[in-house]
Amino acid sequence: MMTVDKIKELIGALYGVSLVDGFTIDETGSLKGRIAVVTGQDNANLEWDVEISPTYPFKAMSREPIHFQNKNLLDYPHIMQDGNLCMHPAEYENAESQFVNDLKQLKEWVEKYYVRGEKDAHYEHLVVNHYLIHEQYYTFCFAETQEDFTEGDYGVVHYAALPTGRKNDKPVINYVAQKFVSCMQVKKKELFCSISKFYQELRSFDGVYCLLSNIPSVYNKFIVENYDSIKGLFSQSQKNYIHSFVASHRGKYNFFPLFCGYRIPEGGVYWQAMMLFMDDLPIEPVRVGTGKNRLWFTDFRQGVIQWAETVDISYKYFFGRGAMPKELANKKMLIMGVGAIGSIVAETLTRCGAKNLTLYDIDNKEPGNVCRSAYPFYTGVIEKTLDMKSLLTQISPHVECASLKSIVDLVVKTYAAEHEDKSALAEFFDEFDVIFDCTTDNQLMRVMDSTGTKVQLVNFLITNYAQDLICAFSPNVTETVFFGIWLT
């Protein structure tokens, strides 16, 4: 535990840091004081208010146990809106070692960003404070579109509702953007978000989008929080369109999102969404001129913007470093048998970024399957392929999931029994790039092995009592599997 005397001792022993105001303990048990860090610029020191939590050196509730604050440095990197320096120091169990390290990291920040004026090469998204809006939170997910937007674009954004969540003991109303319909030109243009058909086909609601002329930021890192600061980023055509949308949708919706887009350095458009409520709209008519020269325009009135949370779920961000190689993710895969092994294979491929899966199984999922498969109990008795498709589309908005009818097993084996030439079966299997055979059906395995298909066959099976897992790859899957069984 840190004490006032220990802080004074440690600061006194560290070059470049000095006490300005001695530390005291407040009513919460936190230690508060003021220090100065040497900058080397005409003996000018940079002063910081310091607050040390009673839990120091341990984090609590994901909150850093020490804060260095200077509200005059908002224009510098890693300084938050309240003036706190955002840093993630190495962790020490010993409070004294932690404190010395934290002070050294503070000195490093001063030297790098304040003295040398360096900027980070990578782009940081705007900081947005997510407050309650009518006693609940709103979140909108969006993905990159297949086509780019025209500068100054505006129109309708179609979005769908997702299940309601909770955080901080309050509801979270979740949505996902489906497509943007440009109304800038007489001929409307649809720009679809790159998400799966499942989400595109959910029931849609309408909102408005406008591609702004610049980033709606303060210090290029905090989002603007009032309408006076953002209205200059909308064109008059965009403001007028918002008014026309309100006029045509009044009585249909109680609220709608206004998606404000801006281009980011790494390419593409990022969207922030403000919530507009029909009974308290932030827009108003403005009269310009008099008599015959009188014109009416739409503009924003004064007020605080109610920002929703937005999340970019584009493929590259959704999977990030956890994605499988693109060459594999883009392959068309068939998983035959989605039981104990196949269901886990399907789930794992989906979580790693697979985009095109086809499922096949002849059985139903029952309560007894749940303990050894990737199925929920909640959905009860249901066809395995239907339950698995539902699960996979809930996991990823980027997977297209189809299924084969159970009669495929009968058709394949009947054809194999009646025809020596199995080229027609090979053509069927060749529609896929990879087939995972998890059926443990030896007869099906032999048929597939004998067709001469060009597809990559991967066979998974578990021996009796689940003692061993055998994995075989084409060609000669049958021979490999039985040799593996013999070895076990």
Secondary structure, 3 states (H helix, E strand, C coil): CCCHHHHHHHHHCCCCEEEEEEEEECCCCCEEEEEEEEEEECCEEEEEEEEECCCCCCCECCECCEEEECHHHCCCCCECCCCEECCCCCCCCCHHHHHHHHHHHHHHHHHHHHHCCCCCCCCCCCECCCCCECCEEEEEEECCECCCCCCCCEEEEEEEECCCEEECCEEEEEEEEEEEEECCCCCCEEEEECCCHHHHCCCEEEEEEEECCCCCEECCCEECCEHHHHHHHCCHHHHHHHHHHHHHHECCECEEEEEEEEECCCCCEEEEEEEEEHHHCCEEEEEECCHHHCEEEEEECCCECCECEEEECCHHHHHHHHCCCHHHHCCEEEEECCCCCHHHHHHHHHHCCCCEEEEECCCEECHHHHHHCCCCCCCCCEEHHHHHHHHHHHHCCCCEEEECCCCHHHHHHHHHHHCCCCHHHHHHHCCCCEEEECCCCHHHHHHHHHCCCCCEEEEEEECHHHCCEEEEECCCHHHHHHHHHHHC
